[in-house]
Amino acid sequence: MDFNFEDKVVIVTGASSGIGAEAAKMFAQYKAKLCLVGRNESRLQNVAQHCELISGNVPLCLLLDLIQPGSCGEVVRKTIDKYKRLDILINCAGKLQMGTLHEEDIDVFDELMAINLRVPYFLTQLCLPHLIKTKGNIVNIGTSYLERYKPGFIPYVISKNGLDIFTKHAAMEVVTEGVRVNIIKPGVTRTNLIQNLNIDEGFVNYAYDNLIAELGLKKIFDPKEVAKLILLAASNLMPRMTGSSLKMDGAVIIA
Ligand SMILES: NC(=O)c1ccc[n+]([C@@H]2O[C@H](COP(=O)([O-])OP(=O)(O)OC[C@H]3O[C@@H](n4cnc5c(N)ncnc54)[C@H](OP(=O)(O)O)[C@@H]3O)[C@@H](O)[C@H]2O)c1
């Protein structure tokens, strides 16, 4: 595909791992200037080194827990300080954790709403003045499992449904200002998302086997495949695509 992100300034949250890491590397391949955000220092540095090697541009690397007060502001402020402009925001940082109504506290719900919904919302607000100047765009990362009515998924699915609805409203709110907002909704993708549930390796494989069984394609996505779709949505090849929801699920048999 004929992507060209030369001189485009791109913020990628969740750049230290999985889908965000592959998106960052692919943006670098097409010469974007990057602000990479994550919490794991060694993984973020690995991604940054890879990006520098292929693009010649040294990325701005920010080690931040985005749900902490002040973090989102720091991302936007430091990006503008370094590059003086912003073209694209990729809201990829996210977390899966199981939570049920039988628990006695609301901590899981609060954390997932914070990282999966509040952070993209707040970053959108903070980035908007800069994106209006460049007629830029935002790509949110949702999930294809928006109607997964299985115990344990309530907080995650609510947060991602919120992000889905947010995307459509945001797109409408900023359409006249020339800013596009879209959402990519991947199916099961091999990243650290499930490993981060802190379950043993055997159960991780068991979980993947069960998820694969529900897929017509019988195959888990590689994060590079999702990254391609992110770049397509963010690119100038799609100048009129906004408010769109791009589902890539491998034909789910049981939603
Ligand atoms: N993998 C799938 O099957 C799948 C399917 C549908 C949608 N998604 C979505 O895709 C997105 C990327 O996930 P992934 O699959 O690539 O998982 P991943 O490998 O676990 O990556 C998640 C990323 O989010 C970052 N992150 C999480 N909490 C954060 C916080 N509080 N502050 C800053 N960064 C934070 C992580 O940073 P650190 O690792 O540095 O802490 C990491 O870079 C998520 O929004 C996820 O919901 C994934």
The ligand as an SDF file (V2000), in Angstrom:
LIG
                    3D

 48 52  0  0  0  0  0  0  0  0999 V2000
   -5.1210   -8.7700   21.6680 N   0  0  0  0  0  0  0  0  0  0  0  0
   -6.3970   -8.8810   21.3690 C   0  0  0  0  0  0  0  0  0  0  0  0
   -6.9180   -9.9850   21.1410 O   0  0  0  0  0  0  0  0  0  0  0  0
   -7.2580   -7.6440   21.2490 C   0  0  0  0  0  0  0  0  0  0  0  0
   -8.5150   -7.7810   20.6570 C   0  0  0  0  0  0  0  0  0  0  0  0
   -9.3340   -6.6640   20.5580 C   0  0  0  0  0  0  0  0  0  0  0  0
   -8.8730   -5.4470   21.0180 C   0  0  0  0  0  0  0  0  0  0  0  0
   -7.6610   -5.3360   21.6020 N   0  0  0  0  0  0  0  0  0  0  0  0
   -7.2440   -4.0080   22.0880 C   0  0  0  0  0  0  0  0  0  0  0  0
   -6.0190   -3.6500   21.4800 O   0  0  0  0  0  0  0  0  0  0  0  0
   -5.3500   -2.6980   22.3110 C   0  0  0  0  0  0  0  0  0  0  0  0
   -3.9020   -3.1070   22.4560 C   0  0  0  0  0  0  0  0  0  0  0  0
   -3.8470   -4.3010   23.2250 O   0  0  0  0  0  0  0  0  0  0  0  0
   -2.8370   -5.4900   22.8940 P   0  0  0  0  0  0  0  0  0  0  0  0
   -3.6570   -6.6430   22.5000 O   0  0  0  0  0  0  0  0  0  0  0  0
   -1.7450   -5.0380   22.0130 O   0  0  0  0  0  0  0  0  0  0  0  0
   -2.3320   -5.7980   24.3830 O   0  0  0  0  0  0  0  0  0  0  0  0
   -0.9240   -5.6360   25.0910 P   0  0  0  0  0  0  0  0  0  0  0  0
    0.1290   -6.3630   24.3350 O   0  0  0  0  0  0  0  0  0  0  0  0
   -1.1680   -6.0440   26.5050 O   0  0  0  0  0  0  0  0  0  0  0  0
   -0.6430   -4.0650   25.0310 O   0  0  0  0  0  0  0  0  0  0  0  0
   -1.3620   -3.1650   25.8400 C   0  0  0  0  0  0  0  0  0  0  0  0
   -0.6420   -1.8400   25.8430 C   0  0  0  0  0  0  0  0  0  0  0  0
   -1.3780   -0.9040   26.6490 O   0  0  0  0  0  0  0  0  0  0  0  0
   -0.4740   -0.3040   27.5810 C   0  0  0  0  0  0  0  0  0  0  0  0
   -1.1640    0.0760   28.8010 N   0  0  0  0  0  0  0  0  0  0  0  0
   -2.0540   -0.6520   29.5240 C   0  0  0  0  0  0  0  0  0  0  0  0
   -2.4300    0.0230   30.6240 N   0  0  0  0  0  0  0  0  0  0  0  0
   -1.7610    1.2120   30.5910 C   0  0  0  0  0  0  0  0  0  0  0  0
   -1.7180    2.3480   31.4500 C   0  0  0  0  0  0  0  0  0  0  0  0
   -2.4380    2.4040   32.5860 N   0  0  0  0  0  0  0  0  0  0  0  0
   -0.9300    3.3770   31.0940 N   0  0  0  0  0  0  0  0  0  0  0  0
   -0.1830    3.3500   29.9640 C   0  0  0  0  0  0  0  0  0  0  0  0
   -0.1700    2.3000   29.1140 N   0  0  0  0  0  0  0  0  0  0  0  0
   -0.9620    1.2440   29.4330 C   0  0  0  0  0  0  0  0  0  0  0  0
    0.5600   -1.3830   27.8460 C   0  0  0  0  0  0  0  0  0  0  0  0
    1.7250   -0.7980   28.3930 O   0  0  0  0  0  0  0  0  0  0  0  0
    2.8010   -1.6630   29.2550 P   0  0  0  0  0  0  0  0  0  0  0  0
    2.8170   -3.0610   28.6840 O   0  0  0  0  0  0  0  0  0  0  0  0
    4.0780   -0.9300   29.0220 O   0  0  0  0  0  0  0  0  0  0  0  0
    2.3210   -1.6350   30.6550 O   0  0  0  0  0  0  0  0  0  0  0  0
    0.7630   -1.9350   26.4460 C   0  0  0  0  0  0  0  0  0  0  0  0
    1.6290   -1.1190   25.7160 O   0  0  0  0  0  0  0  0  0  0  0  0
   -6.1280   -2.6680   23.6430 C   0  0  0  0  0  0  0  0  0  0  0  0
   -6.9360   -1.5150   23.6760 O   0  0  0  0  0  0  0  0  0  0  0  0
   -6.9760   -3.9160   23.5790 C   0  0  0  0  0  0  0  0  0  0  0  0
   -8.1590   -3.7920   24.3320 O   0  0  0  0  0  0  0  0  0  0  0  0
   -6.8230   -6.4110   21.7130 C   0  0  0  0  0  0  0  0  0  0  0  0
  1  2  1  0
  2  3  2  0
  2  4  1  0
  4  5  1  0
  4 48  2  0
  5  6  2  0
  6  7  1  0
  7  8  2  0
  8  9  1  0
  8 48  1  0
  9 10  1  0
  9 46  1  0
 10 11  1  0
 11 12  1  0
 11 44  1  0
 12 13  1  0
 13 14  1  0
 14 15  2  0
 14 16  1  0
 14 17  1  0
 17 18  1  0
 18 19  2  0
 18 20  1  0
 18 21  1  0
 21 22  1  0
 22 23  1  0
 23 24  1  0
 23 42  1  0
 24 25  1  0
 25 26  1  0
 25 36  1  0
 26 27  1  0
 26 35  1  0
 27 28  2  0
 28 29  1  0
 29 30  1  0
 29 35  2  0
 30 31  1  0
 30 32  2  0
 32 33  1  0
 33 34  2  0
 34 35  1  0
 36 37  1  0
 36 42  1  0
 37 38  1  0
 38 39  2  0
 38 40  1  0
 38 41  1  0
 42 43  1  0
 44 45  1  0
 44 46  1  0
 46 47  1  0
M  CHG  2   8   1  16  -1
M  END
$$$$
